[in-house]
Amino acid sequence: TQPTSRAASGAPPPGNMFPGMLVLSVSGALPCSLSSNKPANWMDVGPAGWTDLDGTSVPAAGAGQAAVKLNGTSWLYATANGGIWKTEDILASPEPSWRQVLDDQPVACSSISAMGGNGATVLAGCGAATSSEMGTRWDVANSGDWAGVLISRDSGESWAHTAFPANFYVSAVLVLSEKAFVVSAVSSLDDRYDGGVWVSSDGGESFNRTLSKSIFDLKAVHRGKQPPMLLAASTWARPANALLASRDGVVWRPVATGITFADRKPFYPNIAVGNEVLFFAALTVRTDNYSDTSSVLFSRAVADVVAEAAGEAAVGAWLPVPNSPRLDEDAMQKDRMALLVHPTDDSMLFVAGNAGALTWRVDWRRGVWVESSWDDTVDGTGPHSDCRNYYWEPEGNHLILLSDGGAFLRTQPTARGGRWRSLQGDIGAMELVSAAWDPHSRSWVGGAQDNSVQLAGPNANAKTRAVAIVGGDGTFTAVDPRNGTIPARFYGTSQFYGNFDDDDDRPHRRLRRRRLRGAARDDISFGYASFGMGGRVEVTGVSAVQTRKYFDISQFPFFDQPAHLNAAAPSEQGLPLVLWARGSPSRNTPSAFYTVANASAPPTLDVVTSGDVYLFVAGGRTNGKNDASVLVGINDTALFHRSAASAGTLTVSRLPSTFAKPIEFGFWSPNDYTLGPVSHKRTVSLAVDPSNSAVVAVSGWTNLETNDNPERVHISWNAGKTWVDVTSDLLVATGVCANRKPSERCGKWRPSALLLLPLRKRDSTALLVGTVAGVFAALVVEGKPAASKWVRLGSCTQLPLVLAGGLSYEPTSDTVVVATMGRGVYILPKASQEAIAALQA
């Protein structure tokens, strides 16, 4: 037993799980109470969920992580990087109303990965979302701070930290009583296998670590008046140690007799508890090919597991559930699955997987599997795919599913009939990696993780429901504002420039789109939307990247493939689109930048690059003049720079840091690929001063295999010839050292976006950085060795404590746009004035 406690000395005996008192303590200043937080008038502009263009799909929202039933129809709901939401009536028609309960609370994180409750006592653990993985395993992820475990004693109205140690990816939480808690973690920040189980007998004042393994799921088996038996499912384990049990939370025994994985390893295992039967399931993968995934599902009598846990000879073993399909059709070691036993009928099991293996109702004894979406419903409805957790709603005997698209409720789940309906309501949860603003229609376009390219407006606000204009995982977005009388064009694409079918669009063939078929649903993979007659949204595809006529699939290798509109080269046809493509041996073409003059125009080769380009900016100003020749790009080691000052030559200079290369899919041929782990976001951040193309800022990830990587921000005043480190006190300003003991390392502040903002009425520049704790700004001045002190733009009431995934600037209205990875889109009008006031304060 390894005690971990904030207390100065001692810990209660770990075997006694029930007595004790709650005494909370937190080391370090919390992010929302730091003096570096300065007022800024951010505006929440949505979305409150999204639907398809014709409004026929079940509305979706950002990824759901966990839920807790309170009293009656009142529930708490945690979303990926989006905090915790509360509804008083989850059955409200047509959809429930939600309010955020974690904003401005004395806590250090909003990236909730697990949650559990008992009466008014609720625990919420911090960690990652599976769809935010950047590396090959679960521990390196683009997520908020892993700052420990939070507690509420009043049904989620107020929150504080427990003594659970920081820097662990919390995977499951059990609240056995007001004082007895059990928490599992799948990894630590330092070691992907440094997970385990902790127990608290004093309401969170101290925790004792009783198991040191990567644990992803944790369940309690209640039988009569006996203390519950605890079950822990281990990731990346041998079959004999895949499932462990404990009667006292201290001594753990394997109870895995009969479980097999063949030549695979389990990732994201699940446990389901019935009255007299238990289920163990896991998605599995070959260790020599992370694209080769499968799944297993076993059943076993509770009595047999209890006997094995007591050290008695096992009477029965775990047996495979007949006719189990492959539950991970995504073929990536990143997704989860969901299991739930009907509360009064042990013969009925609900199973959910990924992509086409969406939802099932299983008579497991007979091996009868029935797909419970689409044709199984009265109206052909189904939830968003890539599933996470099931819950039973007892007031109406409904089934609740959490997935990458939010929360969904199935009526009459035990038989054919019923329907799936959305529980998103007015929730403001959405993970976005990019967003751009149109000042004329007051609309935005954003690239949403797992949730398409979304368009919100006109007159977007916090209650606006967006529409999807391109399916898949939204990435690049931009606005060609035109002139206010001609409708703006809202550009967007999905992963790899849309070269793969949207995983959420049946039948999940993942084939390259071979032709344009209009604007409906996911048929346009790279294009722009505009508002037509009567406000109707019209979508136009960019033919240069919608067919194989000009490029092979392998030429767009990155999940977040870069593109840009050249605002310095306007024409009657609109702003030209600039692309980058890797060279193709089969086509005998080099890696290069290409320009596309309009939606139907072929790509024109602009300039060849000597290496890959992860992110770039096209167009700007040089020496005080408009400069359409500007191209500034970045990869892991080099800065590419072209402007009028270089006489049109693309120069290459060394970056101040070596950044990580994004993990790519493998290609056996130019158009045949192997799925597998992939970086779900850029590994670099880049900003170019819109008033001076020579001023460039860079940051990024330096390692995707571990979290042991420095995080710095550098600026160059001379197009990359020399660099200045302007990181200064940003680590402290973000608050990622909060809730850490002196012996614990600070968290990661994750530089996720950069923006250089010329300050009007002052001859200076503000550098904005997106972090796990929001948007921070500092004054940068040429010739000075470091930035001014960093300040947070806005209190946690004005801009939530959330990972900022993307930053953009709309110059005519002086508006900064932040795409948050959990709370939608926020805009800051009069941004230069707001930044000056914050920096002066």
N, C-alpha and C positions, 0 to 999 in steps of 0.2 A: 504494500500500500504506500502510495506517495502522496502525502498531504500537500495541498495547495490552499493557502488561506491568506486573506488580507490581515488577519489578526496578528498581533505582535508575537504571540507564542501559542503553541499547542493547538490541537484539533480534537474534537470528540472522537471516541472510538468509532471506526467506520462500520462496524456491525450493527449499530443501533441507528436505524434510519428515521426514527419518528420524533424524538424530543427535540427541543431547541428553540431559539428565538431568532428573529430576523434583525441583523445589524448590517447595514450596507455601508461600504466605504469605497471611494474612488480615488486613485492616484492621478495627479495632474489635472490641469484645467480642461474642461470639456469643450468640444468644438463650438457649440452654440453660445458659450459664455466667455469666449476669448475677447480680449480688448482689441484684437486685430479686426474684429467684425465691424464694418462701417455701414451706415444706411445706404440703400440704393433701391430705387422704385421699380423693381422687377414686376412684370405682369405675366400671370399664368394664362397662356393662350391655348390650353388643351393638349391632347384631346381627351374627351370622355369616351374612350373606346373608339372602335372603327368598324365599318362594314364595307361590303363590296360596292361597286359603282351603282348597281341597280337596287341596292338595299335589301336583297333577298337572303344574304347570309346571316347566320346567327352572329350578332355583334361580339367582337373580341376586344381584348385589351392587353396590357403587359403581362408577363409571365407570373402565374400564381405559384407561390412556394409552399404555404401552409395555411391551415384554418383551424379555428377553435370555436366550438359551439358554447355559447353562454347560456342564458335563460331563455326559454321559449324560442322565438325566432331570431334572437339576437346572436350575431356572430362576429368574430374577429378574423381578419384575412390579411396575410402577409404577402407582399409581392416582391419580385426580384429588384433589389436596390431601391424599392419604393416605400419602405416603411410598413406601417400597420394601419389598416382601415377598419372601421366599425360600422355595422348596420344594425338598426333596431328591428328590421323585418326583412329577412332574406327572401321571404316569399312574396314581397310586395309586387304588384303588377303595374306596368309590364316588367319592370326591373327594380331592384332595390336601390336605395340611396345610401351613399357611403360618406363618411368623414374621416379624415386623417387624424390619428390619435398620438402619433409620435413626434410631430413637428414641435420644435422649440422645447422639447423635454430635456432633462439633464442626462443625456445619453451620448455615447460616442460613436454610434453606428446606426444606419438605417437599412443595411443589407441583411435582411432577415432570411435565414436559410432553414430554420426549423422553429416550431412553436407547439406548445402543449398547455393544457389548462385543467383545473379542477375547481369548480365553483367560481369564485371571484378571483382566484389566484391563477395568473398566467405567466409562463416563462417564454421568452423569445431569444433564440440564439443567432449570433451573427456568423456569416459565412458567404459562400459564393453561390452563383446560379450555374447549373450545368451548361447552359447555352452560352456562357461567357468565357469558356475555357480558351486560353491562348496557347497552351503547350500540349503535351501528349498525355497529361494526366490531370487529375481534378484539383491539384494544389496551386497551379498557376492560372489565375483567372482575372479577368477585367471586372472586378467587383469593388464594393465599398469596403470599409475597414472591418477587420475581424476583431472587434473590440470586446468580445465576451458574451455574457448572457444577461438579458434584461428581465426585470420582474415588474409585474403589476399586481396590486392587491385589491383593485377596485374595478375589475372587469375591463381593463384596458384604458381607463381614463387617465391614469398617471403612471409614469415609468421611472425606474432607477436601475442601476447596475447591481448585480450580485457580485460575489467574490470569485466567480468563475474566472480562471486566467484568460488573458487576452491572447491573441495570435493563434487561435484554433478555429478551424472550419467546423462549426457545430452542425451535426447532421440529424440529430433527433433529441427530443426532450420529453420526459415523463414527469408529470406532477402527480405524485401518489397521494399527497395530502397537503395541508397548508405548510408543512415543514419539510416533507420528504420529497426530494427531487433526484432524478437521475438524468444525466446529460451525456450524449456521445459526440465524438468528433471523428471526422474521417482523416484529418491531417492537421499538422501545424504549419505555420508560415515557413518554418525552417526545414521541415522534413515531411515529404508526402506520405510516409508510413507512420508518422508520429501522431496517431489518433488514439482513441481509447474510450473508457467510460469513467465518469466521475459521479459520486453520490454526495448528497448533502442531507444532513439530518436536522439542520438548524435554520431552515428557511433561506438558505443562500448565503449565510454568514461565512461559511467555509465549505470547501469541496475536497473530497478525498478521491484521488485517482486509484481505481481498483483494477483497471485493465489497460494494457498498452498495446493496442492493435488499431488498424484502420477500420473503424466501425461506421457503417452508413445507415443502418436501421436499428431501431430499439423498440421493443414492445413489452408489455406487461401482461401476464396470463393470470387472471383472477379466478380462484376456485374456492368457493365457500368463504370461511372466515380466516383461512390461512393467509400469510403474507404473500404478495404476488410473486410469481416466478418471472424473472427478467430474461429476455432473449435478446442477443446482440448478433447482428449479421455483419460479417467481416468482408471487406473488399480485398481483391488480389490475394486471396487465401487458398491454401490447399483444401481439398474437399473435407478432410477430417476436422479442420478448424474453421469452416465457413460459418458455423452457427454455434454460439456458446450460450449457456444458461447459468443463472445464479439465483439462489434462494435468498441470500442476504445482501446482494450487491457487492460482495467482497470476493468470495471464492467463485471462480468461473470454471465450468466444465464443458467440454465439447459435447454437443448433442446432435451430431451430423451423420450418424450412421445411415448409410444408403445414399447420401448426396454424392453426385459425381458431376464433373465438368468436362470429361474426356480430356482433350489436350488443350483446354482453355483456362482462362482465369475469369473470375466473376468481377464485374464492376457494377456498382449501384444495386446491391441485393435488396430484397424486400421481404417482409414478414407479414402475414395476415393471420389474425386470431379469431377462431370461431368458438362455439361453446364446447365442442368435444373434438375439434379438429384444428390443425395448424397447417399453414402453407409457407413454403420457402421458395422464392423465385429470384432469379438473377439474370441480367444481361451478361453475356460472356464474350470473350474475344481471344483470338490466338495471339500469343505474345510475339510471334514473328511476322504478324500481318494485322495491324490494328484496324484494317478494313473488313476483316473476316469476323463478323460478330454473329452471335446467335443468342439463345436464351434457354433457360431451364425452369421448370415448375414442378415442385414436389408437394405431396401431402403426407400427413402423419397424425396419428391420434395423439391428443393432448396427454393422455395417460402414459403413453410410451415415452414421450419427451420428459415428463415429470420423473419417470422411473430412471431414465438415463441420467438426468441431472442429479439424482440422488445417489448415483454410483451403482445402481442395480443393473443386472443384466437386461439388456434391451429386449423387449418382447417383440416389437415390430420396428421396421426401418422406414425411412423416407422412401416413398414410391413415386415415380413419375406420373404426373397427371396425363391421361391418355389424350392423344391427338393435339398436343400443344403446338401451336404454330410458332414460327419465328417471330418474336415480339420486337425485334429491333431492325426494321426495314431501312432505317437510316444508314446502316452500315458505318456508323461512326461511334467511337468510344466516347460518347459525350451525353447520351440521352438516358432518361430514367424510364421507369414503368410504375404502374399502380396496381395494388391488390386490395380487395376488401371482401370479407365474407358477409353475406346477408345476416343481419343481427338475430334473426329468429329461425333461420333455415340454413343449417350447415351444408346442405347439398348444393347451395347456389353461391358461386364465386364470381365476382366482378373483376375483370382483368383489363388493363389498358396498356398499350405499347406505343410505338412510334410510327410515323408516316402511315402506311396502309394498314398496319396492325393497330387500329385505333382503339375501339372499345368492344368488349366481349361480355356476354352473359354465359356462364359456363355451368352445365350440369357435370361437375368434374368426375363423379363416380361413374357415369356412363360415357364420359369423354365427348359430350356434345357441346360444341362451341357455336354460339350464335352471335354474329356481329350486331351490336345494339345501337348502331347509328344508321343514318340514311334510310335504307329500305325497311328497317325494323320500326320506324316511326310513322306516325300518321301523316306527317307533312314533309318527309324526306330530309329532316334536319340532322345535323351532326356537330360536335364540338370541334374547336381548333385542335390540331394534332400535337404530338410530342408531349406525352402525359407525365404528370408528376405525383399526384396524390388523389385518392378517393376518400369521401366522407359520406356518412349516412345522415340524412335530414329527417329526424323522427316525427316531426309535427305533421308532415304530409306523406311520410314514407317515400321520400325522393332520394335520388343518388346525386351527389355533387362530385364533379371532376375538376381538378386544377391541371392546367396545361400551359404550354408556352403562350397560349392566347388568352389566359385569364381563367375565370371561374364559370362553370356551366352546370345546369341542373337538368337531370333527366326525370321526367314524370313517368309514373308507371314503369319502373325499371325492371320489374320481374317478368314481364311478358311483352310480346309484340304489341305495338300501339304506342301511346305516349308520345312525347316529343322532347327535344333538347331546346332549352332556352337559355339566354344569356343572363348572367348575374352581374354584368359589368356596371350597369346603371350609370351614375355620374362619376365613377371612380377615375382618378387622374393618374393612373399607373400606366406607364409606357416607357420601354427602353429604346432610346433613339441614339444613333451614332452621328447623325448629321441633321441639320435643318437650315432652311433659308427663308427669308421674309420678303413679301411683296408689299410695299407701303401704300400702293394705290387701292388694292382690294382688301388690305389688311388680312392677308391669307399667308399660310406657310406650307411648305412641303418638307417632309422629313423622312429619313431612312430609319425604319424601326427594326430592331433585332427580332427575328422570327415573325414579324407582323407587317410585312409589305412596305412599299413606299406610300406614304399617306399624304393626302391633301386636306387641309382644314381651312374653311372660310366660305364666303367672305365674312369679314368682321369676326375673326376667330376669337374665342374667349375660352375660359376654363370649362365651360359646359358644351363646347362644340364637339360633335361626333365627326371624326374624319372619315374619308372614303379612301379605299385602296386604288391606286392608279397603276401600280406594278406589283405583282405578287412576289413571294419569296422573302428573303431577308433584305430589307432595304439598306442600301449603302450610300453611294453618291447621290446628292441632291443639290440643286441650284435653281435660281430664279433669273430668268431674263425678263426684267420688269417692263420692257417696251417703253411706252410714253404715257401710260395712263388712259389713253383713249383706245389704243389697240390692246386687247387682253394680254396679260402677262403669260409667260410660258413657265410651267413648273416642271423642271427636269428631274428624272430619277431613274435608278436602275437597282437591280438586286445583285446578289453575290455573283462574282465573276462576270460582270456585265450581263447577267441574266442568262448565262449559257447553260444552266441546268434548270430543269422544270422545278417549279415551286414544290417543296416537300408537302405543302398543305393542299395541293391541288390533285385530286384523284385523277387517274389511278396510279400515280407515283412511278411513272416509268423513267423519269429523269432523262428524257430524250431532248436533244437540241431542237429548239423550235425551227421548223423548216419554212414557215410562211407566216405572213401576217393575216389575221382573221378578224380584224376590227379591234375595238377597244374594250370588249367585255372581259371581265375577270382577269386571268393571268396571261392573256394572249400577247401582250406587249411586254417585252422584257427589258427594254431600254427605250425611253421615249419622254415625251412631255405632255402635260395636261394643260388645258386652258378652259376658261369659263365661256360657254357659248350662249346662244339665245336662251333667255329665261333662267340663266344661271346653270344650265346643263353642263356637266363636266365632259369635255371631249378629249380623247387621248390619241396622240399621234406617235407612231413608232419611228425610231431612228434606224433606217434600213441598213446603214453601214455596219451595224453590229447585231442585226437581227437575223442574218442568214450567214451561211458559210462562204458566201461569194468572195469576201475580202479577207477573212481571218479564220484561223482554226481555233477551236475551243482552248487549246493549250496556250495560246498567245495571251490569254487573260488569266494569269495564274493565281491571282490573289482574291481571297474572299471579299475584301474591300478594295476592289480594283479602282485606281484613281482616274478621275476625269475633272474637267474644269471648263467653265465658260469664260471666254476672253472678253471682258467688259471694255477693254481698250480698243476693240475692233468692231464697233457697231455697224450694221448695214440694214438695208430694207428687209433683208431676209431674217434679221435677228442676230443675236450674238453667236459667233461661231463656237462650236464645241471642239475641245481639244482632248484627245485620247492618247494613251500610251499603250503599246502592245509589244510583247516580247517577240523576238525574232522567230521565224518559222523555217527550219531546214527544208521542209517539204515544199514550201512556196519560194524558198530562196530569198526571204525578206529579212532585214535586220531588225533588231530592237530599236524602236523609234517612236517619236511623237508624230501624231497625225492630226490634221484639222478636217472637220466636217462642217461645211458651210451651211447646210440646212438638212432637214429631216430626210430628204430623198437623195441627197448628194453622196457621191462616193467619198471615201477617206482620201485625203491628199497627204503624202509623206512630207513632213516638215523638216525634222532633223534627227539624225541617228544618235543613239546613246551608246556609250561603252559598257553599260551595265543595266540592271533592273532599275525601275523607278517605283517607289512605294507610295509617293505622294508628291503633288506638284501644284504650282500656281501659274496661271497663264494671264499675261496682260498686267499693266501697271503704269507707273510713272517713273521716269528717269531724268535726273537733273531738272526737275520741275516741269517736265513735259510729258504728255500722254505717250505711252510707248507700247505699241501692240506686239513688239518682238519679245517682250519679257517672258522668259520661261525659267522657273526656279523649281528644281526637283531634288529629291533626296532618296537615298537607299540606306543600306546599313553602314556604309563607310564614306560615301561621297556626296558632295553637294554639286549639282549641275546648275549653272547660272548663265543666262543669256540676257542681254539688254542692249540698248543703243550704245551704252558705254563700252561694250565689248565688240562693237561693230558687227553685231549679229553672230558672233562666234559663241558656241556653247562651251563654256569653260568648266573644268572639273577641279574641285579642291577637296582636301581631306576634312572630314567632320571632326569635331572635338572629342566625340565618343564613338565607339563602335556599337551600333545598335543590333538588335536581334533580327535575323531573317525570318519572315513569316513562314509558318508551316504550311506547305501546299499539298494539294492532292497530287498523286502520282499519275503520270500519263504513259500508257503502253504504246499509244500511237497518237497522232495529233488530235484525234477526236474520240479516243477511248481512254477512260480514266479509272482510277482506283480510288474509292472513297476511303476516308480515314480521319485521323485527327487533323484539324485545320485551325489556324489562328482566326478567331472570329472578329478581329478588329485590327486596324493598322498597328504596327509596332513602332511607328515614328509619328511625331507631331512636327508641323512646319507652319511658320507664319512669315509673311512678307509685308513690310510696311507699304500700305497702298499709296503713300505719298512719296516713297523713295525705295525703289527696287533693290538698292544696295544693302538695305537693312533687313536682316534675316534672323529669325529665332528658330532653334531646334530643340527637341527633347525626344524621349522615347524609352522603350524597354530595351535593356541591354542583355537580357537573358530570358529565355522561355522555358528552361528546364528546372530552374529553382527561383525562389524569391530573393535570393542573395545577390541583388544587383543594385548599383548606385542609381539614384534618380537626380538628375541635374537638368538645368535649363541654361542654354548658352545663346549668346547673341553675337552677330557679326555686323559691323558697320561698313564693311568694304567687300560685300559680295562673297564672303567666305574666305578671304585671304587670312584673316586672323579672327580669333574668337575670344569672348569674355564670358566667364561663368557668372551668371546673375542669380543663382539659386538663393543665396543669402539665407534668410531665416524662414524660408517657405515651409520646411519640415515642421517647425514649431507652430507657424501660423495656421496650418491646416488642422491641428489638434490630433494628429495621428499618434501622438505620444500619450494621449489621455488614457486613463484606465490601465496604465502599465506600472508595475512595480519597478523599483530601481534596477532589478536584475533582468527585466524583460526588455527586449528591443522594441523600438517604436514600430508602428505599422507602416504600410506603404501608402504614399500619397498619390501614386499613379498619375503621372502627367499625361492626360488624355486628349488635350487640345490646346492650341496656342492661338493668340490673336494679337497683332500689333495695331494699336488704336492711336492715330494722330489726335492730339488734344487740341481742339479748336480754341482760339484765343490765347493759346500758350504754345511757345515754340518747343514742344517736348512730345514724348511718346509714352503711352502706357502699354505695358506688356501684360496681357491677360492669360491666365493659365487655368485650364479645367482640371480639377482634382477630385479625389473621393469625397471631399467636403465642400464642393461647390466651386465658384469662380473666384480667383484671387488676382489682384492687380498690384503692380509696382511701377514706379517711374523709372524709366531707363534713359540715361543721358550719355551721349558719346564722350569718350574720354574718361569716364568714371569707371573704376574697377568692378563695381557691383551695383546691384539694383538698390533702390530705397527699400525700406521695410515693406513687406508684403501685407496687404489688407484684404479681407474678404469683402467682396461687393455684395452687400446686403446681409441683413440678419437672417436667422433661420426661419423667421416668419415670412420674410420677403422672398427668399430663395431657399428652399428646403435643404437640409443636410443630405446631399445626394451626389453621386458620381456624375460629373459633367463630361459627356461623351464627345461633344462637338461644339465649336464656336464659329460664328460667321458674323459679318458686318454688312449692313445695308447703308451706304453712305448718304443717299439723298435725304433720308429721314434720321440719320445719325442713330441707328438702332443696332444694338448688339443682340444676337440670338444665341441662346444656349440650348443645345439638344441634350437633355439629361438622360442618363441610363437608368430610368426608373420613375421619373415624375413628369414626363412629357416635355413640352417646349415652353420656355420663358423668354420674354423679350425685355430689353432695357432701352426705352426711348430716351432721347437726349443723352446718349451714352457718354459722350466726351465730357459734358457738363457733370454728369453723375460721377464719372471717374475722377475728375478734378476735385470735386467736393470730398470724395472718399479719401483720396490721397492727401489732401490738405489736412483733413481731420486726423 
